Amino acid sequence: MAAGNSFQSPHRIIDLESPADEFGVHDSFSQLINEQNHDLHADVIEMTALDQKEEEDDVMGLEGPMFCPVTEFSDEQQQTDSLIGERWSSDTLRVLSSMPSRTIGRSRGAIISQYYNRTMQLRRRRQSRPSIQHFPRSARPSIRGYRVEIDGAGFEEGESKRERLVNNLQNLSVSDRVRMLRAMPLCLAEKKELRMLAMNKVEHSLSQSQIPCCSQFKYYIITAVRHGWFNWLSFLSSLQLWQTALKCVGGRFGTGVLSYFVFLRTLVFFNVFLFLVTGLLLVVPQAVTPPHHEQITSTWGLEILTGAGYFSESLLYYGYYSNHTLSRCSWMAQSENGTSCTSSFSYNMPLVYFFTIGAVFFVTCIILVYSMSKSFGQSFRIDKSKGLLAIKVLSSWDFKVSKKTSVRLQRENIGTQLKELVAEVNRQELEFPVLQRLWRIFIHMLAWIMCLGSTLFCVLAVYYFSEYTYMNLKKLASSNSSVSLKDASQLALPVMVSSINLLLPGFFNAVAWMEEYDSPSVLNYISISRNLLLKVSLLGVLCYHWLGRVPSDPESLGVQCWESFVGQELYRFLLMDFIFSLLDTFCGEFLWRLFSQKALKRKRKPVFDIARNVLELIYGQTLAWLGVLFSPLLPAVQMMKLLLLFNIKKVSLMMNCQASGKPWRACQMTTIFITLLCFPSFLSAAVCVTYTMWTIKPSISCGPFRGLNTMFQAGKLWVKHLAKTNSDLTWLTWVHTSLVENPLFLFLSAGVFLIVIYFHSQVVDGQRKIIELLQEQIENEGDDKKFLITRLQDIHEQRRAISSRRVRGTSENTSNS
């Protein structure tokens, strides 16, 4: 699950088979044929007329596999026609039954003999090679040099070898014994029996032999530590956030809806990281030494929505933070009424503020690039649905699950994944006539024109309305209006933008319904692209409003600290986005379900809109990244919003929504979400923050950068101060000028990240091509086998016809004579 599929027990040790061991299997096939050739030559290759005569009656009753009749055959089907429709001769059946692919794993005695020799070799080489990790790891059986025991003597010999195999297993270490048993191509019952026999003999030998007390104590300690480690791993896996809830969602609604909740959990982790860094480095030191500010009367009802009033002079916004160096002396001065003191401890708040914001964005960029490259490697693999379907049917059940709830969740999860795989296997590309194809192209073009036109109209509406609110704030500031009226008027722009984000995606869905897409995955990708275009356009207009209009003339707005004003705007947008998400959940899912069931008398429920909800998450996270500079505690607000949103969405999903009528496997949805989060979202936020710190002049009367031309100048002044006080640190000036002041370093860093992503994608693409070539080679091998069997059958038919003519000719000669 792609994601589901990802919940594996930590107790399970997976031993993957290396492709480098495959040559041993093919060598075993050739050697098996060569060794058994002298036994089968007389019975298979030698075709006498007498054998054909004796077995003619038996051959008539042996037929090949039964297939449905087909009226039209292609060239390839005609080539293998004898394999499908004709009866196979006894000689062909003998050759087929003696092929390595038919005999492999069939002989229990051969397998036991083989692994008896392996354990003997392992015991002999324990001095030089004590670990089985250096032993070939091929888990496929190789029956080279062993023949099938079919008589009593062979059976007794096999039992004796089995007994000796058990003896050898008990002399191995626990890890070597487990690996050897796992590699044996036997059924689970056989493996369990061998393990029990070996364990019983080991315990019996340990009880009879005189083991020193130190060795016993060491054995008990190792066993206890191992059990404790496994229990600790199990405990850590149970602490994963929302693990059970994600299993419920994936089992009931599939991997598409599950990818939304997994993405939401990823955003929670990002905001936890932002909150911890800014909280420990900025908020806590400033909270210990609070600056002197005027006490503002609070009206909590409106201030919670606007973020103004009491919150404007709090740790929530940029303007509260001081511009001087915090020291231990300042803490003591507040408690001792200004008593002078000297202290070596100092905390340069402007410098820490600047480098904290820069470090947060740099580390976030590294995490995003790593997550994106890792996701590329996991999702863009070659995995044919038929092969995954077989794996899911045969080997997906975890037999360690014993609780009823866990069994039910696993059953639902596997069932949903099987539906998705079967739908992908059965999906076919529909071919339309030329006129219908042209009509569909016209409909798609018309739909895109409607979507682009509506997006452009909304963007222009937001642009002119933001200009209107800007002029209205100037009028209110000049007329000395009440603070409550001024704060309430600032809610108009967030409400308008949130309304557009709520209503316009519904229009996009109606247009997509008109287009009639056959594939649900294509429909989701189209919806994501249209919603992404809307969100990016709106954020572009808003960034121009916040970083272009407001800083140019903040005094006309009656604002002393434009950074705190922008932080309040971002807080209002984030809060309104959450409120309108709740409205969408209530009206679009709950009320629509009630209307459909009560009024329309239908049992159908709405389907969860993945594209809209995911783009809402990316939009909110972009606001949070933009607001880190202007509101250090805004990631905490975003984190609480996501926690509430997860629980509300999960409850609404279970109550009001149903799974998609067309199951589809979202194998690349997580990769697309991370990519959209990185490039349009994080990149735009990083560019805006960098532009603010490098170009825009800070406020004169507030914030840690007051009195400076740019925020970037704080680091430059600190480096010059260090160079003056200590001549040995003059090299810091060159480092700061070359790496921080020079934008070339930023471009080089971005280029390195892009190169890493490019090379990783190329490696994945190369692996995909190699796997495709190997799969094609396997298919060609199968075709070669069919061709050889067909030729063998043709030769047999020709020789039988010739022998029948000879018999007929001899009978005619005898009758004539």
N, C-alpha and C positions, 0 to 999 in steps of 0.2 A: 501499500500500500505501500506504495507505495508507500509512501507512505506507507498498514496494519501488519500485518505483515512486518512491522518494525518492532513489535512487542515480543521479544524473545527472552526466555529465562536465562539468567546469568549462570545457572548451574550447567547449562548445556555447552559442551565443548565441541565446536564444529570443526571437523577435519575436512577441508576442501581438497578435492582431487586436483593435482597439478596436471596441466596439459602435457608437461614434459614426460610423464609416465606412460603416455599413450603408446609410444613406440614399443614398449614391452608387451603390450596386449597384442599388437599386430604381429610381432615376432612370434608370440606364442601361437597365434593362428597358423602361421606358415610351418612352424616346427611341429605342431600337432598334426597337420595334414601329411607332412613328410614321414612322421613316425608311425602314423596309423595307415599309411598308404598300402603297406604290404598286407595288412589284415583285410582291407576293404577292396583291394584291387580285384581279387577273384570274384567278389560278390557284386561289385558295382559296375566296373568298367567292362568286364567280360560279359558280353551279351550273346548267349547261344540261342539257337532256335529252339532247343529243347526246353530251356527255362521259359522262353516266351510262350511256348505251347502249354507248359504246365500252369503257368500263372495267368493265362489269358482270361480265365473266368474270374480270378480275383481282382484283376485290374479293372474290369468293367464296373465293379462296385465302388472304386475309389475315385472320388471326384475332388476337384480343387475347391477353393473357397467360393461360397455362394455370393453372387452379386446380382443386383437388379439388372434386368435386361435393358440394353441401350441400343437404340436404332442406328445412331450415327456414331462412327468411330473416327478419331483422329489418327494420324500416322503413328503416334506413340502408343495409342491404345491398340492399334492393329499389330504393332510389334509384340506386345505382351498379350495377344489374344489367347495364345495357348495357355498362359498362366491363369486366365480368368474363366474362360468358358470351357476349355477342353479337359478331358480326363487325363490325369497324370499316370504315367507308366510306373511299374514297380521299381524299375531301375532309377527313374528320376526321383521317386520317393526315397529310395535308399541314399542317393547322393544328398538330397535335401536333409535327411535325418542325420547324416554324418558331418554336415557342415559345422564349423566352429560356432557360428551364431546360434545353431540349434542345440548343440551339445554343451555349450558353456553353462556352467552352474548346475547342470543336470545330475552330474555324478557326485554324490555325497562322499563316496570313498576317495575319489580323486582330490576333492577339496581338502579333506582331512589329511590325506597323504602330503599334499602340497604344504599345508601350514604346519604339519609336523616337521618337515624338513626346514621350514623357515625358522621355527622355534629352536631347532637343533643348531642351525647356523648362528642364530642370535645368541645362544648360550655359549657357543665356542668363541664368539667375538666380544663377549662382555668385558674382557679385560681392556681391549683397545677401543671398543665402541660401546660404552656403557648405556647410551641412550638410544632409544628407537627412533629418535628424531632424525638420525642420519640414515635410517633404513628407508628404502623406497616406499612411497606412500600410496601406490596405486591400490585402490580398493576393488578393482575388478579382478575376477578370478582368472588364473592362467593354469590350464590343465596340461601343461607340457610334461611329457614323459609318463603320464598316468593314463591307464586305460580303465574302462568301466568294468567293475566287478559284477559279473552276472551269475556266478555260480556260488556254491556254498563255501568253497575255499577262499574265494575272493572276499566274501562277506566276513568270514572269520579274520582274514588278514586286515580288512578295514576296521573291524572292531578292535583288533590289537593296536593298530595305528592310532585309533581314537583314544585308547587308554594311554598310549605313550604320549599323545598330544596333550592330554590332561596333565600328565606328569611333568611335561616340559612347561606348561603354562603356570603350574604352581611354583616353579623355580624362578619365574620372571618377577620383576617388580610390579607393583600395582599399576603404574602408568603404562608400562610395556604390555601388561596383560590386557588392559582395557583397549589399547590401540590395536593389538593383534586380534582380539575378538571383534572389534568394530570393523576391521578390514575383511573378515571372513564373509564370503557370499553365501551365508546360510540364513535360514529363517530365524525369527526371534526366539522361537521355542528351543531350537538347537543351541543358539548362543547362550540362552539363559541356562540350559542344562549344563553346558560346558563350564560356564562360570560358576555355577553352584558346585559342580564336582571339584573344580580347582580350589574354590574357597573352602570346601569341607576338608579336603586333603591338607590344605595349608593350616587350618585350625587344628586338625588332628595332629599334624606333625609338630605344631607349636606347643600343643598340650603335652605331647610325649617327650619332646626334647627338653633339655635343660637350658633355658634361655637366661642369660644374666639379668639381674634386676635393672641394671642401667639401660639395657636394650629395651626391656619391656616399658620402662618409664619413658624412654625416648619415643617409642612407638605410640604410646598413649598421648603424649604431648603433641606429636605430629598430627594424629587423628583429631584431637580436640581443636587444634589451630585450624585445620582444614574445615571442619564443620563450622567453626566460628566465622571463618572467612566467607563461606558460602551463605551463612545466615546474614552476615553483614551486607553482602551483595544483594541478597533478596530484599533486605530492609531498604537499601538505597533505591532499588528499582520501584519499591512501593511508594517512595516519597516523590516520585515524579508528578509534576503538577497536572491534575485533571486526567490521569491515566485511565481510570475507569470510565469517566464521562466520554473520553475520546473513543474508547472501544465501543460504547453504546451507540454513539453517533455513527461511527464507521460501519458497524454491523447492520444498522437499520437504514441508513441513507446513502451509503456508498462512499467511495474515496473522494468524489467531488466536493460534497459538503464537508467531509472530514478535513480536506485541505484548508478550508476557511478557518476552522477552529485551531488547527495546528499553526497556521499563520498568525492567528490572534495570540496564541501562546508565545510565539517567537517575539512578537512586538512587546509583550509583557516583560520578557527577559531584557530586551533592549532598554526599556524605560527603567527597569530596576537598576541596570548598570548606570544609566545617566543620573538617576536619583542618588545612588550611593556615592558617586564621584563628586557631584556638585554639592551634595549634603555634607560630606566629610571635609571637603576642601574649602567651601565657600560659606555655606549656611551656618555650620556649627561654630567656626571661629568668629563670624560676625554676630551670632546670637550670644556668645560669651561676652563680647564688648559692644553692646548696642549703642549706636550714636544717639545724640539728642535730637528729637523731632517733636513737632507740635502734636498735641493730643487732638484727635479728630473725633467728633461725635459720630456714632455709627447708627445706621438704620439697616439692620441685618437682612431684612427682606429683599431690598433692592440691591444691596452690595454683593450678595452672593451671586446674583445674575450678572452684574456689571463688573465686578472685581475692583471697583473704585472705593472711595470713602476710606474706611479704616484699613483696608488692604493696601491702599496706595502707599502707606508709610509702614510697610511690614517687610519681612524677609522675602515675600513673594516676588518683589520687583527689583529691578536694577537700581533705582534711585535710592534705596535704603542703605546700600553698601558704601562704606567710607573709602576715602582716597588716601589715607595715611597708613603708615606701617603700624600694625598692631604689635604690642609687646606685653610682657608680663607686668610691666610697670603700670600700664594703662588699666589693667584689671584691678591691681591693688589700689590705684588712685581712686577708683570709684568707691571702693569699700572703706578707704581710710581718709576720705575727704581731701584728696589732692596731695597726699604726702609724697614727697619726691623719693625716687628710688632709681637704682641702676640695675639693668638686667641685660644679659647677653642675648636673650631670646627675642626675636623679632619676626613679624609675619607681614610681608609686603603685600597688602591686599590687591592693589592694582596689578602687580606682576602675577600673583597667583590667579586672579580672575582671568587675565589674558591667556596664560598658558593652560589653565584648566579647560577653558572652552576649546582651545586649539587641540589639546590632548584628547578630549572627549570625541571630537570629530575625527581625529586621526585614527584612534583605536576603533571607533565605529566603522570607519571605512575599511580597515583591515578585516574586521569580523564579517562585514558584508561581502567583501571580495572572497574570503575563504568559504563562507556559506554558499555563495553563488557557484564557485568552482566545484565544490563538493556536490552540490545539488545537480550540476550539469553531469558529473560523472555517474550519479545514481539514476537519473531519469532518462538520459539519452543512450541507454544501453540497448543492445539488440536482444530483445526478448519476444520471440514469437508467441502469440497468444495460445497456439495449440500446445507448445511445450510447457508454458506456464499453467495451462489448464490441466495437463497431466500431472505436473508437480503438485498443484493445489489439490487435486483429487486424491493422489496417492500418498503424499507425505507432508501434509500441512497440519494435521491434527497433533496437538500436544497432549501426550498421554499422561503427563504429570498433573494435568488439571483435574481436580476432584470435586471442587465446590459446585453446587448446582447453578449458582449465578454465573460463575466463570465458564461452566460448560455451555450455558445458554448463550452468553456473549460470544464465545468462540464459534459456536454453531451458526449464529446469525452473521458473524463476520465472514466466515468461510462461504456461507450461502450467498451473501451479497457479492463477494468477489467472484464466485463462480458465475453468477448472473452477468456481471460485467465482462468476464472473459468470454463467455458464450456469445454475448451480444457482439463483441468485437470480432470473434471468429466468423459469425454469420453475417456481419455487415458486408455489403457489396456496393461497389460504386455504380450508381444508376446512370445509364446512358440515355439521354433525351434526344429527340429529333432536333433538326436544325432550327426550325421555327420556335419550338418550345425553349431551346437553349437561348436563342436571341431574346425571347420574352423574359426569361429569368434574368438575363444580363440587364435588360432594361429596368426590371423591378429592383434589382440590387443598386443600380445607379440612382434610381429615383429615391430609394431609401437613404442612401448616403447623402444625397443632396438635401433631403429633409432634415437629417440629423445634423449635418454641418450648418445648414441655415438656422436651425433652432439654437445650436450652440453659439453661433455668431451673434444672434439676436440677444441671447442671455448675457453674453460677455459685454456687449455694448450697453445693455441695460445696467449691469453692475458698474461699469465704468462711469456712466453719467450719474448714476445714483450716488456713487462714492464721492464724485465731485460736488453733488448737491449737499450731501451730509457735511462735507468739508466747509463749504460756504455757510451752511447753517450753524456749524460750531463757531465760526467767526462772528456771526451775528449774535449768538447767545453770549459769547464772551464779551462782546462790546456793550451789550445791553444789561449786563450784570444780572442775568436770570438766575433762578434758584439752581442749586447744585443737583437736586433730584431731577429736575426737568432736563438738565444738561446730560446727566448720566442716562436717563431713560431714552433720550434721543440717540444716544450712541448704540442702542440695541437694534436700531432699524436696519443697518447694513448687515449685521450677522444674521438677522431673521430673514432678510431677503435672499442672501446667498444660501442659507440652509434650506429655504423653500425651493429654490431652483434645484439643489442637490437632491431633494426629495421627489419633486414632480417630474423633472426632465428624464431621469432613467426609466420611469414608467412609460413615457412617450417612446423612448428607444425600444422598450420591450414590445410595444404595440407595432412599431415599424418592423421589428424582427419577426413578429408573428405573421405579418403580411408577406415577408420574404420566403417563409416556409423552408427553413433549413432542415435537411434530413438528419444531420449529425448533431447531437447535443453538445459535443465538445466544440465544434465549429461555431455554434450559436453562442456559447460562453465566451470564446475568444473574440468574436465580433462585438459582443456586449462590453467586454472589458476594454477593447480599443476605443469604443465610442465614449464610454464613461471616463476613461483616462484622458481623452482629448478635452472633455468638459472640465474636469478637475484641474488640469494643467493650465487651461486658459483662464479660469477664475483665479487661481493662485497667482498667475502672472499679473493680472490687473490689481489684485490686492497688494502684492509686493511693491508695485509702483506707487500705490496709495500710501503704504506705510513707510517706505524708504525714499520716496521722491517728494511727495507733497508735505508730509508732516515735518521732517527735519529741516526743510527749507525755511519755514517761518513758524516756529512753535509758539512765539509770543502772541501772534495774532489769534491763536486758538485758546489763549489763556492757560497754556501748559508750560510749566517751568522745567519739566524733565520729559523730553519727548520719548526717551527710551522706555520709561515706565508707562507712558501712554500707549506705545506700541505693544508692550507686554500685556496691558489691560485689553487691548483689542484682540490679541491672540487668545487670551483667556476667555473672552466672550465668544469668539468663534468656536473654540473647543467645547465650551459648555453648550452652546446652541446646537452644535453638531450632535452631541450626545442626546439632547432633548428631542431633536427631530428624528434621531434613530429610534428612540422609544416610540414616537408617534408612528413611525413607519411600521414598527413591530406590532403596535396595537391596532392600527387601522388596516394595514396591508395584509396582516396575517390573521389576527384574532377576529376582527369584525368581518373580514371577508369569509372566514370559515363559517361564522354564524350565519351570515347572509346566504351563503351557498347551501348550507344544510337546512336552515329553517325556511327561507323564502323560496329558493330554487329547488328544494327537495333533492339535492344531489349529495352523494357521499364523497365527492371529490374535494380534496383540500388543495390549497395553493402549494406550489413548489418553491423551495428555498432559492432565492435569487443570489447566486454566488457572485456574479460580476458586480452587482451594485454594492453588496456588503463588503466585498474585498476592497473595492475602490474607496469606500467610506473609511475603512481602516487605514489605507495608505494616505488619504487626505488628512485624517486626524494626526497621523504620525508625522507628516510633513509640517503641520502647524506646531507640533511639539518640538521638532528639531529647530524650526525657525525661532521659537520662543526661548530656547535655552539661554541665549545671550541676554535677552531682555527680562526674562523671568526664570531664575535658576530653579525654582520649585515647580515649574510647569510640568516636567516629567512625572512628578508625583501625582498631579491632577490627571494626567493622561493614564498613569498606571491604575489609579482608582476607577477611572472611566472604563478601561478595558476589563478589569475584574468584574465590574457590575454588568458590562455588556455581554461577557461570556455566559454568565449564569442566566441572564434574561433571554438571550438568543437560544440557549440550550433548552430552556423550559418552553419557549414559544415554538421551537422546532419540534419538540416531542408532542406538543398538544395540537398545534395548528397546521403543521405541514405534512406532506407525504413525499415519498421517494419519487424520483423522476420515472415517468412511464417508459422511457427508453434508457435502460441501464447503459452506462458508459464508464470507462476506466480512465481516471484522471492521472495518468502516469507522469505528466510534465507540468501539472498545475503549480506545484510548490516551487519549481524552478522559475516559472514565469512570475509568480508573486514576488520572489526574492529579487529577481531582475528588475521588476517595476519599482520595488522598494529602493533599490540601489541607484538606478540611473535617473529616472525622472524625479523621484522623491528626495532622496538624500543628496544627490548632486545639486539640485536646485536650491535646497536649504543651505548646503555648504557654500555655494556661490554667493547667496545673499548675505550670509554671515561674514564671509571673507570680504565682500564689498563694503559692508558696514564698518568692519574693524580697520580696513585699510584706507577708506576714502572719506566717510562721513565724519564730520566734526561732532564730538560728544557735547552733551549739555554742560553749561558753565557752572550751574549751581547744584548738581547732584551727581551721584554715581562715583565709582572708583577712578574714572578717567576725566574728571572735571579739571579744567585748566589746560588740557592737552589739545593739540590740533587733531590728532587721530588716536584711537585706542591702541594702534600699533606702536605709538611712540613710547608707551610705558616700558616695553621691553628694551627699546633702544636707549632710553635714559638710564635704565638699570645697568646695562652693559657698560656704558660710559662711566658710570659711577664706580663700578668694579675695576675698570681699567685705571682710573685715577687713584683709587686707594691702594691698589696692588699692581705693581708694574709687571708681575709675572703672568697676569691675566689679560694682557693686551690682545692675545690671540682670540679672546672671546668676541672682540669687536669685529674681527675678520669673519669669524664663524657666523655671527649674527647678520652681518651685511651680506654674506654669500648665500646663506641658507634660508634666513627668515625674510630679509628685505627683498631679496631677488625673487621675483615670481617664477623664474626658470626652475627653481627647485620644486615648486608645487606642480608645474607641468611635467617635470621628470618623474616625480612620484606617481602622478596620475598615469603617465605613460607606462611605468613599470607595472602598475596594477593591471592596466589594460593588456599589456603583453603577457602577464601571467595568465589572465583569463583566456586570452587567445590561444596560447600554447596548450593550456589544459583542454580547451575545446578541440584543438587539433589532435591531441593525443587520444581523446575519446572518439573522435571521428575516425582516426586510424584503427583503433581497436574495433570499431563497428565494421569497418571494411574488411578487416581480417576475419572477423567472426562470420560475416556474410560469405566470404570466400570458402571458409571451412564448412559452413552449412551447405553451400553449393557443391563442394567436393563430396560431402556425405551423400547428398542426393544423387550425384553422379555414380557413386559406388553402388547405391541401390539399383540404379538403372542398369549398371554393368551386370549385377547379379541376375536381374530379370532377363537380360539379354542372353547370358550364358545358360540359364535354365531353359529358356526358349529354344536355343540352338540344340541343347541336349535332347529336348523333347522331339525336335524335328529330326535329328539323327536317328533317334530310336524309332520314330514312325517310318523313316525311309528303310531302315534295316528290317523292320518287321514286314514292310511291303515286299522287299526283295525276298525275304525268307518265305513269305506266303506264296510268291510266284514260283519259287523253287519247289516248294512242296506241291503246288498245283501241277507244275510241269512234270515232276517225277511221278505223280499219281496218274497223269495222262499217259505218260510213256509206259507205265506198268499196265494200264488198262488196254492200250493199243497192242502191246506185246501179248 
